[in-house]
Amino acid sequence: MYAVIETGGKQYRVQNGDRITIEKLNVEDGGKVVFDKVLVCGEGADMKVGTPYLEGITVEGEVVESGKGKKVVIFKYKAKKDYRKKQGHRQPYTLVEITSVAGEKAPVKKEEPAEEAEAPEEKAEKPEETVEEKVEEKVEEPVEEAEEVEEAAEEAEEAVEETEEAASEEE
């Protein structure tokens, strides 16, 4: 079942579980919102159309977050008149998750316990590494790389010394 609601001067087609971005509402994050301006509700043959709104039918939602949208740059320009004006704007919005359309609650999201049940068995099969072992592994890798770099630097120094000795002997 879906509904068409009006809020902030715009109309939105919503159904249970939808997340919509609407004009800013003065409601804190996690708060409940009730939309009573429902234009259309139902589906198929059960469609109800209001004139202009349906009486007694509401759509409920929960505020997920409030914030500002992407920045829009307004640049005004008049040729040959040395007139340039740059201005920015970020439109405030409220993200709402629809929880109930016309009294029908959204189905509760079920967590998948099957995956969670398998995870402890896998952990039991693998011997767990201690924190010290993990730290040693992380430390040993850079140490080995540092030793290789030091060896390469020593070889380069020896090559430079040999070249300098050869050059001084030729003089």
HUFENUR-V17498 format. One record per run of one state. SS is the DSSP state (@ for helix, = for strand, . for the rest). FROM is the first residue (numbers start at 0). LEN is the number of residues. If there is no record, write none. Layout:
ss=SS from=FROM len=LEN
ss=SS from=FROM len=LEN
//
This chain:
ss=. from=0 len=1
ss== from=1 len=6
ss=. from=7 len=2
ss== from=9 len=6
ss=. from=15 len=3
ss== from=18 len=5
ss=. from=23 len=8
ss== from=31 len=4
ss=. from=35 len=2
ss== from=37 len=5
ss=. from=42 len=1
ss=@ from=43 len=3
ss=. from=46 len=1
ss== from=47 len=2
ss=. from=49 len=9
ss== from=58 len=20
ss=. from=78 len=4
ss== from=82 len=19
ss=. from=101 len=2
ss== from=103 len=2
ss=. from=105 len=7
ss=@ from=112 len=13
ss=. from=125 len=5
ss=@ from=130 len=40
ss=. from=170 len=1
//
